[in-house]
Amino acid sequence: MTASVHVELGSRSYDIVTGKNLLAEAGALIAPLVKKRVIIISDEHVAKLYGQLLVSSLEAKGIQQNGIILPAGEQTKSFAVLGKLLDELLEFNPNRNTMLIALGGGVIGDITGFAASILLRGVPFIQIPTTLLAQVDSSVGGKTGINTRQGKNLIGSFYQPQLVIADMATLLTLPKRELLAGYAEVVKYGVINNAAFFAWLEANGEKAIAGDMASLTHIVQESCKSKAAVVASDERESGLRAILNFGHTLGHALEAETGYSDVLLHGEAVAIGMLLAMRLSLQRGLSKTEDYERLKRHLGKVGLPASPGAIRKFDAARLIEHCTHDKKARDGGLTFVLAKGIGHSVIAHDIERKELETLLAEEL
């Protein structure tokens, strides 16, 4: 069953359309937004699975298209690949009405969105996310960017898509590890502002991970509703939107220490980061032990890592150094999103280095 979530941003508003087998209907959904031509950007894995299906759907509506295939993996979000992508895009002689389509996971969505924001000073683009992580998080809200050696997503822009098409059927081809990585972001929404959703996940999350289509559809739609509401109230993360980074400050630090590699996927890092943030919340008296245990129990139950030690040995000083490069940091101060129990969150701009040292001394 097809459903739609509206992201209300005035002239930059758009819909997130969810449903099964939507790629076959993509041409009809996209046609009202396209002047003449689109350029599809995908990675080598996703293109093999869904590229022709999308092309056929576009051709059926008379939409001209070109395609660019990028390497798969987090390393694609780099200056080097961005430069090559822009060169290839310019070879197609685009104009400001040329639509880019990001077909893939969060990496493809992030780099395509950033390229769209700077190509000819801005061309329209559409997100067709094919991973759970991208469907519930990175495809929604207009955050685009690339990584640098100093940290993740430090170069980028806020640039909203014209449309998001989330085909639930694409989730059935995901390896379980990738599905779990996306599920971590789903859990985040329950912790930060939706206690009822967290309780639903405790009862039904395993079914979703096992591939139950009704459960998967529900978690995507609920997550998109949650994010759409936050983005609509704070598009450029000047305040409230920062709560969406729960678990990400130390999560990004862990990713940086593993070289943005398959040693630790983004969602896995976020799962560990959420537990560390909950422990920090516990240290500050914002949460109770049962809140921490409840989160830890659920993440462990579905199969997500619960501590840095489950991955490898990390150095606390290096992790804290990465945190100082976090985008939320203010004038050298450390900023964390903390939990006030399950279902409520608060942004703390006064985290002291000593607090992190205490936390990591216990966890590492």
Secondary structure, DSSP 8 states (H G I E B T S, - for coil): --EEEEE--GGG-EEEEEETTGGGGHHHHHGGG-SSEEEEEEEHHHIIIIIHHHHHHHHTTT-EEEEEEE--SGGGSSHHHHHHHHHHHHHT---TT-EEEEEESHHHHHHHHHHHHHGGG---EEEEE-SHHIIIIITSS-EEEEEETTEEEEEEEE---S-EEEEGGGGGGS-HHHHHHHHHHHHHHHHHH-HHHHHHHHHHHHHHHTT-HHHHHHHHHHHHHHHHHHHHH-TT-SSGGGGGGTTHHHHHHHHHHTTTSTTS-HHHHHHHHHHHHHHHHHHTTSS-HHHHHHHHHHHHHHT---SGGGT----HHHHHHHHHT-TT-BTTBEEEEEESSTT-EEEEEEE-HHHHHHHHHHH-
